[in-house]
Amino acid sequence: MLDLIREIGQAMRNNKLRTFLTGFAVTWGIFMLIILLGMARGVTNSFAERTSGDRSKRLNVYSGVTSKPYKGFKEGRWITPDVDDIERLKADNPDLVESVASYKYLGSTDIASVTDHISKSPEGVYPAEQEMYRIPMLYGRFINDADLRSLRKVMVIGTDDAKTLFGDAEKAVGQRVNAFGLSWLVTGVYDHEWLSDVYIPFTTAMAIGGTDGKVSNLQVKLKGMKTMEDADRATSEVRRSLARAHDYDESDESALYMHNRFSSYLRESQSFSILNMSIWIIGIFTLLSGIVGVSNIMFVSVRERTHEIGIRRAIGAKPRSVLLQVVLESVAITALFGYIGVFLGMTVMQLVDMAFGSSDFMRNPTIDISIAIEVTIVLVMAGALAGLFPALKATKVKPVEALRDE
Amino acid sequence: MIIGLKDINKTYPGAVPLHVLKGINLEIDKGELVSIMGASGSGKSTLLNILGILDTYDTGEYHLDGVLIKNLSENRAAELRNRMIGFVFQSFNLIGYKNALENVALPLFYQGVSRKKRNAMAMEQLERMGLADRAHHLPGELSGGQKQRVAIARSLITNPSIILADEPTGALDSKTSKDVMQVFRDLNSEGMTIVIVTHDPGVGQATGRVIRIADGIIQPS
């Protein structure tokens, strides 16, 4: 085998310019494939990160207006989820619902420290809010379960507000502010790209502004989600529970607005896999033009070397070894120049990564080892295919060719 | 008897079928140095092709060193050529991008002999031809006589039953021709069976027996 590789190396060195020109087409094809795959990978990575873990397995319910009359009620009635729904949904659908959270917006209020004040609409939240929106804490802690149990008057604020109120975000934790005529303890300061809400415990918010039991939304964490059917079943089961509780037609889709993040996740995943597939198709067809070039040049090579092949046959080369040599030569050209393309492509993608790698639409657009292996398989198969027909032609060379004059 | 031909017939098909060999009977004994002479179109090239298992015949029987050469597969024919026959050609037929040593070693490559071993064996043959100092030269850097001696070294490396030479002096000047013929005679005196196809009477005279072929039939001597 090593000998055969030496034979091939010799044949390739013997035709440097031709080998190079042929190889360039392959290099270009692979280069394009890597660039396209890298870009797709970057976009896919950013999608995967946004939907990672259980973040996508959620169903959000917001208030809406009925579109169908029901039990004597006319259509056009406002339906708002209430605090009892939180326990109800879990009790009604134990196999679909893992937990239910909610939030409650309070109206705009003045929040004042001793030195300054801001105007905000505090949001009563569950601890799960932090994970949902990826709220990174800078100082102190987020709202916790104990806060909810004891209806504590604690507050988590953004770093900009902390600076306004206390001059320095670091000093905010442990300080007190006044809001709704009450005194609140600041327990944490967070730093988020675009969120600037003021968070208080859900139960505290309900005690202040939710005495009617109405909540702003329901965040249902689903379990056992795998397929679109699971997602659709979860949506309709949740709707049925809520329809019974709020007296509306369970086929009325506008009474409570529902957004199943898992369905959207599945749809997006599907479009990403279609994107990925199209890129493979485009890349492979680009590569194909390179392969046709290799095949062509192998034909020329076989023709030029007819006499040499004849000599080899006369002194004992079997058709199989002639076949193998041509095919392997083709694989060697394809693989060698393919890898140059892989290397160039990866270099360019590293540069792209440095320029855009941390942006939202593209995350880590580099090619990993699994793609490199896939590309290797494609290259070897492509090279073998390119060499096959010229090689079959080479096996047709009769040993008598050796006796013809050059 | 190392070569035995019994009533060999060969016809090239075509619009006008060409009957080139018309019942060839020939026996060559081990250790003979034989030349086959004939004009062009006499059928001597076809006969050489059949002797070298490069081509097939239609009827008759050809025994080479006790093996019936008939209806062989491509693979079997390649194997027999490799092991039993050493070829020497008019135009040397060395591979241009391989040096002398690699050219000589090439038949062993097809036997799967390791690189180290076959290079050692090739060096031995080159020494025998007095070309050890040219081992790493490409054919293009060698003179005609040197090239032909490299080719002879290559033909000897598998220790074949016979050497078949096709006009081995056809591309050489008269002085070099004599040298090459001397090489063949020396090999013959060591016991090698050699068949030379030629139209050069000088070459014929230098062999032990001349077989004349004309119009597809061996002429009685």
Chai-1 contact restraints between the chains, C-beta under 6 A:
chainA,res_idxA,chainB,res_idxB,connection_type,confidence,min_distance_angstrom,max_distance_angstrom,comment,restraint_id
A,D3,B,R115,contact,1.0,0.0,6.0,A-B,restraint_1
A,Q10,B,Y97,contact,1.0,0.0,6.0,A-B,restraint_2
A,N14,B,Y97,contact,1.0,0.0,6.0,A-B,restraint_3
A,E308,B,I95,contact,1.0,0.0,6.0,A-B,restraint_4
A,I311,B,N93,contact,1.0,0.0,6.0,A-B,restraint_5
A,A314,B,F87,contact,1.0,0.0,6.0,A-B,restraint_6
A,I315,B,P107,contact,1.0,0.0,6.0,A-B,restraint_7
A,G316,B,A78,contact,1.0,0.0,6.0,A-B,restraint_8
A,G316,B,R81,contact,1.0,0.0,6.0,A-B,restraint_9
A,G316,B,N82,contact,1.0,0.0,6.0,A-B,restraint_10
A,G316,B,P107,contact,1.0,0.0,6.0,A-B,restraint_11
A,G316,B,Y110,contact,1.0,0.0,6.0,A-B,restraint_12
A,A317,B,Y110,contact,1.0,0.0,6.0,A-B,restraint_13
A,K318,B,N75,contact,1.0,0.0,6.0,A-B,restraint_14
A,K318,B,A78,contact,1.0,0.0,6.0,A-B,restraint_15
A,P319,B,E74,contact,1.0,0.0,6.0,A-B,restraint_16
A,P399,B,L54,contact,1.0,0.0,6.0,A-B,restraint_17
A,V400,B,N49,contact,1.0,0.0,6.0,A-B,restraint_18
A,V400,B,L54,contact,1.0,0.0,6.0,A-B,restraint_19
A,V400,B,D55,contact,1.0,0.0,6.0,A-B,restraint_20
A,A402,B,N93,contact,1.0,0.0,6.0,A-B,restraint_21
A,D405,B,S91,contact,1.0,0.0,6.0,A-B,restraint_22
